[in-house]
Amino acid sequence: MTVATEMLQFIDLAAQQRALADPIRDAIAAVLAHGRYIHGPEVTELEVDLAQFSGAAHAVACANGTDALVLAAMGLGLEPGQAVVCPSFTFCATAEAVALLGGVPVFADVDATTFNVSPDSVEAAITTAREAGLEVAGMIAVDLFGLPADYMALREIADREGLWLIADAAQSFGGARDGERAGSFGDITTTSFFPAKPLGCYGDGGAVFTDDSEKDEKLRSLRVHGSGTHKYDNVHIGTNSRLDTIQAAILRVKLEAFPGELEARQRVAVHYADGLSGTVDVPRLPEGARSAWAQYTVVLPEGADRDGVQASLKADGVPSAVYYARPLHLQTAYGRFPATDLPVSEMLASRVLSLPMHPYLDRESQDRVILALRAALSG
Ligand SMILES: *Cc1c(COP(=O)(O)O)cnc(C)c1O
C-alpha cells in the first residue's frame, strides 16, 4: 500500500488557469473598461481568430454547443417531420437539436475502433427512415472524444443521397484529418466552448463554422432573432444565442495557448497507449488523423467489472468517467425514434472508460494512471 494518494484531476482547469491567469485577467479588465458586454469587439476578433485557426471561411460565435447545432439545423432549413441521421453513441445534444426543431433523429451505429458513426450504418439508417415513410434531410456526424469522423465516406453518401451534413465538432475542435482541421468538414460545423472541452471558456459558449457566405449571413441573423438589415427588422424566426464578450475575450487568450495544449494532449495519449496497449483496447487513429483528445477513452476487456475497475482506480487516486453509459436509442426520451441495429453502440456503452486527460498532466501522474489501471485489471 502506498502513502495516502492525492486524487488526480480528471481535467485540470485550475492548472490552465494558473498558467494563463495574467493575460486572462487583463482581457477581462479590458471588457470591463469598454463595457460592451454584448457583441463587443472581442467577439468579432475571436470570430476572425477561430476562422483562421480552423481554416473555415466563416466562424459565428454563439451561446453554447447545443445552440450551435440548433442554429446549424435551422440554417440548413430542417423542417418539422424531416429525418436526420445521427449516431446513437454520443452526447444527447446531437439528437436533441433535431428533436427540438420537430425533426426526427434516426440512429445509426458507430465504429468500434474510432467510436465515430459508421458510414455503412448511416446508409442502413437512411433506408430504415425511408421505409418508415420519412423524408431524410440530412445527417449529423459527431467527432467523438476528439477524432474527426470519416468525412470522406460521409460526404460521398450525403452528396449521393442529396442530404446536408452537419459536423458536431464539440469535442474535436483542434483535431484534423489529412491536414485539414475541424471546421470545414460539414456544410456547417459546430463546436462548444463548455469549460471541459478542448478549447473551453469560463461559462457557456459555442460557435458555428461554414465556408458558404450565404449560410454565414443566415447564421448571423438566426443568432439574433432572425434580424435583417436593422435590429428590429426580422427576416427569419431566429433565437437569442450570443456569445458574451467576456467569454470571447477569455477564449482569445486561450486560443493562443491552444496549439501547445493540443501537442501536450497528444504526448499524453502516446504515453498512455504505450503503457496500456495489451491491457485494454487503446484508441487508434486512422492514418492522417489528429485527435483533439477531448477524452482518452479505452475499451475494457469483455466481461471486465467496470464498476470494480472504477472503484479500484479511485482508491489509487485516479478519477475515471463513463462516456456514455447508455446510447441514445435506449434513453427514455429518445427510445421512440427510429434506429438501425446498434450492437456496437450497446457494446461500447458497457465497456468504455475515460481516463484523466488534459494538457497539464505530468509524466508521473500519467504513470500513476497506467499502473492503477493495470493493477485494477489484474486483480
Ligand atoms: C458538449 C457537447 C455538445 C453540447 O455542447 P454545450 O456547449 O454543452 O451545449 C454537443 N455535442 C457533443 C458531442 C458534445 O460533446
The ligand as a Tripos MOL2 file, in Angstrom:
@<TRIPOS>MOLECULE
LIG
   15    15     1     0     0
SMALL
NO_CHARGES

@<TRIPOS>ATOM
      1 C1        -20.6390   19.0920  -25.2430 C.3       1 LIG1
      2 C2        -21.2770   18.5940  -26.4660 C.ar      1 LIG1
      3 C3        -22.3540   19.2680  -27.0740 C.ar      1 LIG1
      4 C4        -23.0630   20.4320  -26.4340 C.3       1 LIG1
      5 O1        -22.2850   21.4780  -26.0570 O.3       1 LIG1
      6 P1        -22.8130   22.5140  -24.9220 P.3       1 LIG1
      7 O2        -21.9080   23.6850  -25.0830 O.co2     1 LIG1
      8 O3        -22.6620   21.8260  -23.6090 O.co2     1 LIG1
      9 O4        -24.2160   22.8430  -25.2380 O.co2     1 LIG1
     10 C5        -22.8350   18.7840  -28.2700 C.ar      1 LIG1
     11 N1        -22.3190   17.6980  -28.8390 N.ar      1 LIG1
     12 C6        -21.3160   16.9930  -28.2760 C.ar      1 LIG1
     13 C7        -20.7820   15.7970  -28.9750 C.3       1 LIG1
     14 C8        -20.7650   17.4170  -27.0680 C.ar      1 LIG1
     15 O5        -19.7720   16.7230  -26.5150 O.3       1 LIG1
@<TRIPOS>BOND
     1     1     2 1
     2     2     3 ar
     3     2    14 ar
     4     3     4 1
     5     3    10 ar
     6     4     5 1
     7     5     6 1
     8     6     7 2
     9     6     8 1
    10     6     9 1
    11    10    11 ar
    12    11    12 ar
    13    12    13 1
    14    12    14 ar
    15    14    15 1
@<TRIPOS>SUBSTRUCTURE
     1 LIG1         1 GROUP 0 **** ****
